[in-house]
Amino acid sequence: MIQILKYGEVKNEEIFARAVPAVNVEEIVADIIENVKQNGDKALIEYAEKFDKATLTSLQVTPQEIEEAVATVEPKFLEILQKAAKNIRKFHEKQLRNSFIINDENGVVIGQKVIPVDRAGLYVPGGTAAYPSTVLMDSIPAKIAGCREVVMVTPPGADGKINPVILAAASVAGVDKIFKIGGAGAIAALAYGTESVPKVDKIVGPGNAFVAEAKKQVFGKVSIDMIAGPSEILIVADGASDPRFVAADLLSQAEHDKLASAVLVTDSEALAAAVQAELENQIPQLSRADIARVSIDRNGKIIVADTLEAAIEIANEIAPEHLELCVDNPFDYLDQIRHAGSIFMGRHCPEALGDYFAGPNHTLPTSGTARFSSPLSVDDFVKKTQYTYYTREALKAVADDVAYFAKAEGLTAHAKSAVIRTEGDTQ
């Protein structure tokens, strides 16, 4: 049963504690990465056999396989994928940045170019569930950014095939290449390239502890979006909230995995007790009840604060991945929320809207990193290059200042490079 904690009456360590994966996978992942670096496709095929029980002769998904998979998906679901993709595109197109140029009348031109990375790599989890939503959320921003190629990796089933809904989502999103590889080996392939898998410039997407550790280890060779931790939701709710809605929303994250965190912060002891009871009523009805039960019992909590304002400050301290604000007039409180990956406003905005359909991205900072990082966006797939142009006359006007600054740092060659161009009649 979920625990109820009264803020101010228990230690802050209990209030703000987070689930931490107990497994140490650093050495295992390092070995996998080195094996893929050295043996390429051969290592990946062996890992597919070992971890996915799949016997593969080739790694890339063919156009025929995609067509066959799409044909097996219900037309209704294809229609919903198209609707969701439209919403995601509409939101992310607003994130596009423009290059800029500043023209100075004194012979100075400075500017910045916004350039997409050439090749983006997307990791899409397999295993206990299929996530076509992740395909849309991770590939559409890359396409909008203008990446020349979007490469997706996802583990196959024991039959050597990719879940049809994953391939359908990839088709809708316009993914360029798809490979039947998963886990740390897939991340290594994207980072270093193999005979089949092209090396990418940026790797994005969630995964298990092995995937997260692999992304951490290849960072620097390639860019990554973030190191994703367990899923988490925090709901700030007042006493007028429906306990059925609150419990259902807590469970929407608890069913992800046993390390997921579901937290309610409320100013109402009555709501706390009602939600606690409602969770016990709803958990047995879930298809993943065993996972949700462990998540709720081990990592779930209900925190009772004295006021709604205090509840919001607790939320800011936790900095959750998903934050639901279940109150009337939620926009009155929006400016008080400083740290959250994505905010869901009002009594009729479940977090599931953001997972699948509304348009804002669902790849979000976890484990308190919302204090300093952002959701996945078009910005993740672009880089900025700056440029500078000075005429001789413009340089001459500032050369002494540049040289003085350089000498202050003890760098006389820097100083010389500025003044030498302005000496005598040198052009």
Sequence and secondary structure as in RCSB ss.txt:
>XXXX:A:sequence
MIQILKYGEVKNEEIFARAVPAVNVEEIVADIIENVKQNGDKALIEYAEKFDKATLTSLQVTPQEIEEAVATVEP
KFLEILQKAAKNIRKFHEKQLRNSFIINDENGVVIGQKVIPVDRAGLYVPGGTAAYPSTVLMDSIPAKIAGCREV
VMVTPPGADGKINPVILAAASVAGVDKIFKIGGAGAIAALAYGTESVPKVDKIVGPGNAFVAEAKKQVFGKVSID
MIAGPSEILIVADGASDPRFVAADLLSQAEHDKLASAVLVTDSEALAAAVQAELENQIPQLSRADIARVSIDRNG
KIIVADTLEAAIEIANEIAPEHLELCVDNPFDYLDQIRHAGSIFMGRHCPEALGDYFAGPNHTLPTSGTARFSSP
LSVDDFVKKTQYTYYTREALKAVADDVAYFAKAEGLTAHAKSAVIRTEGDTQ
>XXXX:A:secstr
  EEEEBTTB HHHHH         HHHHHHHHHHHHHHTHHHHHHHHHHHS    S  B  HHHHHHHHHHS H
HHHHHHHHHHHHHHHHHHTT    EEEEETTTEEEEEEEEE SEEEEE   TT   HHHHHHHHHHHHHHT SEE
EEE    TTS   HHHHHHHHHHT SEEE   HHHHHHHHHH  SSS   SEEE    HHHHHHHHHHBTTBEES
    S EEEEEE TTS HHHHHHHHHHHHTT TT EEEEEES HHHHHHHHHHHHHHGGGSTTHHHHHHHHHHH 
EEEE SSHHHHHHHHHHH  SEEEEESSSGGGTGGG  S SEEEESTT  HHHHHHTSSS      TTGGGT   
  GGGGEEEEEEEEE HHHHHHHHHHHHHHHHHTT HHHHHHHHGGGSTT  
